[in-house]
Amino acid sequence: MSRLKKDVGIIDRAWELQHKIEVRQQRIGKGKYGRVLKMARKPTNEEYEKTSKITGLGILLVGAIGFTIYIIKELAVPWILSALGY
């Protein structure tokens, strides 16, 4: 008999969990970002390629700037300091 009560408790908890999940799903699209989610769509191949190229160029630009700063730090600063007598 206690086994039957445990099973009923598990079933009730499962239904409660299912209800909570369904309520959450219904609220999707009604919060802060709901309009954005409703308008969102999968990008076309052309849009994806352009976005990838622009992102890649941005990464390369940031890397080049960082490398230039590193080279200046390693080569130019010691040369300037030695020229000044430090």
Distance bins in CASP14 RR format, pairs under 12 A and 6 or more apart:
PFRMAT RR
TARGET T0000
AUTHOR 0000-0000-0000
RMODE 2
METHOD distances of the structure
MODEL  1
1 7 0 0 0 0 0 1 0 0 0 0 0
1 8 0 0 0 0 0 1 0 0 0 0 0
2 8 0 0 0 0 0 1 0 0 0 0 0
2 9 0 0 0 0 0 1 0 0 0 0 0
3 9 0 0 0 0 0 1 0 0 0 0 0
3 10 0 0 0 0 0 1 0 0 0 0 0
4 10 0 0 0 0 0 1 0 0 0 0 0
4 11 0 0 0 0 0 1 0 0 0 0 0
5 11 0 0 0 0 0 1 0 0 0 0 0
5 12 0 0 0 0 0 1 0 0 0 0 0
6 12 0 0 0 0 0 1 0 0 0 0 0
6 13 0 0 0 0 0 1 0 0 0 0 0
7 13 0 0 0 0 0 1 0 0 0 0 0
7 14 0 0 0 0 0 1 0 0 0 0 0
8 14 0 0 0 0 0 1 0 0 0 0 0
8 15 0 0 0 0 0 1 0 0 0 0 0
9 15 0 0 0 0 1 0 0 0 0 0 0
9 16 0 0 0 0 1 0 0 0 0 0 0
9 17 0 0 0 0 0 1 0 0 0 0 0
10 16 0 0 0 0 0 1 0 0 0 0 0
10 17 0 0 0 0 0 1 0 0 0 0 0
11 17 0 0 0 0 0 1 0 0 0 0 0
11 18 0 0 0 0 0 1 0 0 0 0 0
12 18 0 0 0 0 0 1 0 0 0 0 0
12 19 0 0 0 0 0 1 0 0 0 0 0
13 19 0 0 0 0 0 1 0 0 0 0 0
13 20 0 0 0 0 0 1 0 0 0 0 0
14 20 0 0 0 0 0 1 0 0 0 0 0
14 21 0 0 0 0 0 1 0 0 0 0 0
15 21 0 0 0 0 0 1 0 0 0 0 0
15 22 0 0 0 0 0 1 0 0 0 0 0
16 22 0 0 0 0 0 1 0 0 0 0 0
16 23 0 0 0 0 0 1 0 0 0 0 0
17 23 0 0 0 0 0 1 0 0 0 0 0
17 24 0 0 0 0 0 1 0 0 0 0 0
18 24 0 0 0 0 0 1 0 0 0 0 0
18 25 0 0 0 0 0 1 0 0 0 0 0
19 25 0 0 0 0 0 1 0 0 0 0 0
19 26 0 0 0 0 0 1 0 0 0 0 0
20 26 0 0 0 0 0 1 0 0 0 0 0
20 27 0 0 0 0 0 1 0 0 0 0 0
21 27 0 0 0 0 0 1 0 0 0 0 0
21 28 0 0 0 0 0 1 0 0 0 0 0
22 28 0 0 0 0 0 1 0 0 0 0 0
23 30 0 0 0 0 0 1 0 0 0 0 0
24 30 0 0 0 0 0 1 0 0 0 0 0
24 31 0 0 0 0 0 1 0 0 0 0 0
27 33 0 0 0 0 0 1 0 0 0 0 0
27 34 0 0 0 0 1 0 0 0 0 0 0
27 37 0 0 0 0 0 1 0 0 0 0 0
28 34 1 0 0 1 0 0 0 0 0 0 0
28 36 0 0 0 0 0 1 0 0 0 0 0
28 37 1 0 0 1 0 0 0 0 0 0 0
28 38 0 0 0 0 1 0 0 0 0 0 0
29 35 1 0 0 1 0 0 0 0 0 0 0
29 36 0 0 0 0 1 0 0 0 0 0 0
29 37 1 0 1 0 0 0 0 0 0 0 0
29 38 1 0 0 1 0 0 0 0 0 0 0
29 39 0 0 0 0 0 1 0 0 0 0 0
29 40 0 0 0 0 0 1 0 0 0 0 0
30 37 0 0 0 0 1 0 0 0 0 0 0
30 38 0 0 0 0 1 0 0 0 0 0 0
31 37 0 0 0 0 1 0 0 0 0 0 0
31 38 0 0 0 0 0 1 0 0 0 0 0
33 39 0 0 0 0 0 1 0 0 0 0 0
33 40 0 0 0 0 1 0 0 0 0 0 0
34 40 0 0 0 0 1 0 0 0 0 0 0
41 47 0 0 0 0 1 0 0 0 0 0 0
42 48 0 0 0 0 1 0 0 0 0 0 0
43 49 0 0 0 0 1 0 0 0 0 0 0
43 50 0 0 0 0 1 0 0 0 0 0 0
43 51 1 0 0 1 0 0 0 0 0 0 0
43 52 0 0 0 0 0 1 0 0 0 0 0
44 50 0 0 0 0 1 0 0 0 0 0 0
44 51 0 0 0 0 0 1 0 0 0 0 0
45 51 0 0 0 0 0 1 0 0 0 0 0
45 52 0 0 0 0 0 1 0 0 0 0 0
46 52 0 0 0 0 0 1 0 0 0 0 0
46 53 0 0 0 0 0 1 0 0 0 0 0
47 53 0 0 0 0 0 1 0 0 0 0 0
47 54 0 0 0 0 0 1 0 0 0 0 0
48 54 0 0 0 0 0 1 0 0 0 0 0
48 55 0 0 0 0 0 1 0 0 0 0 0
49 55 0 0 0 0 0 1 0 0 0 0 0
49 56 0 0 0 0 0 1 0 0 0 0 0
50 56 0 0 0 0 0 1 0 0 0 0 0
50 57 0 0 0 0 0 1 0 0 0 0 0
51 57 0 0 0 0 0 1 0 0 0 0 0
51 58 0 0 0 0 0 1 0 0 0 0 0
52 58 0 0 0 0 0 1 0 0 0 0 0
52 59 0 0 0 0 0 1 0 0 0 0 0
53 59 0 0 0 0 0 1 0 0 0 0 0
53 60 0 0 0 0 0 1 0 0 0 0 0
54 60 0 0 0 0 0 1 0 0 0 0 0
54 61 0 0 0 0 0 1 0 0 0 0 0
55 61 0 0 0 0 0 1 0 0 0 0 0
55 62 0 0 0 0 0 1 0 0 0 0 0
56 62 0 0 0 0 1 0 0 0 0 0 0
56 63 0 0 0 0 0 1 0 0 0 0 0
56 64 0 0 0 0 0 1 0 0 0 0 0
57 63 0 0 0 0 0 1 0 0 0 0 0
57 64 0 0 0 0 0 1 0 0 0 0 0
58 64 0 0 0 0 1 0 0 0 0 0 0
58 65 0 0 0 0 1 0 0 0 0 0 0
59 65 0 0 0 0 0 1 0 0 0 0 0
59 66 0 0 0 0 0 1 0 0 0 0 0
60 66 0 0 0 0 0 1 0 0 0 0 0
60 67 0 0 0 0 0 1 0 0 0 0 0
61 67 0 0 0 0 0 1 0 0 0 0 0
61 68 0 0 0 0 0 1 0 0 0 0 0
62 68 0 0 0 0 0 1 0 0 0 0 0
62 69 0 0 0 0 0 1 0 0 0 0 0
63 69 0 0 0 0 1 0 0 0 0 0 0
63 70 0 0 0 0 1 0 0 0 0 0 0
63 71 0 0 0 0 0 1 0 0 0 0 0
64 70 0 0 0 0 0 1 0 0 0 0 0
64 71 0 0 0 0 0 1 0 0 0 0 0
65 71 0 0 0 0 0 1 0 0 0 0 0
65 72 0 0 0 0 0 1 0 0 0 0 0
66 72 0 0 0 0 1 0 0 0 0 0 0
66 73 0 0 0 0 1 0 0 0 0 0 0
66 74 0 0 0 0 0 1 0 0 0 0 0
67 73 0 0 0 0 0 1 0 0 0 0 0
67 74 0 0 0 0 0 1 0 0 0 0 0
67 75 0 0 0 0 0 1 0 0 0 0 0
68 74 0 0 0 0 0 1 0 0 0 0 0
68 75 0 0 0 0 0 1 0 0 0 0 0
68 76 0 0 0 0 0 1 0 0 0 0 0
69 75 0 0 0 0 0 1 0 0 0 0 0
69 76 0 0 0 0 0 1 0 0 0 0 0
69 77 0 0 0 0 0 1 0 0 0 0 0
70 76 0 0 0 0 0 1 0 0 0 0 0
70 77 0 0 0 0 0 1 0 0 0 0 0
71 77 0 0 0 0 0 1 0 0 0 0 0
71 78 0 0 0 0 0 1 0 0 0 0 0
71 79 0 0 0 0 0 1 0 0 0 0 0
72 78 0 0 0 0 0 1 0 0 0 0 0
72 79 0 0 0 0 0 1 0 0 0 0 0
72 80 0 0 0 0 1 0 0 0 0 0 0
73 79 0 0 0 0 0 1 0 0 0 0 0
73 80 0 0 0 0 0 1 0 0 0 0 0
73 81 0 0 0 0 0 1 0 0 0 0 0
75 81 0 0 0 0 0 1 0 0 0 0 0
75 82 0 0 0 0 0 1 0 0 0 0 0
76 82 0 0 0 0 0 1 0 0 0 0 0
76 83 0 0 0 0 0 1 0 0 0 0 0
77 83 0 0 0 0 0 1 0 0 0 0 0
77 84 0 0 0 0 0 1 0 0 0 0 0
77 86 0 0 0 0 0 1 0 0 0 0 0
78 84 0 0 0 0 0 1 0 0 0 0 0
78 85 0 0 0 0 0 1 0 0 0 0 0
78 86 0 0 0 0 1 0 0 0 0 0 0
79 85 0 0 0 0 0 1 0 0 0 0 0
79 86 0 0 0 0 0 1 0 0 0 0 0
80 86 0 0 0 0 1 0 0 0 0 0 0
END
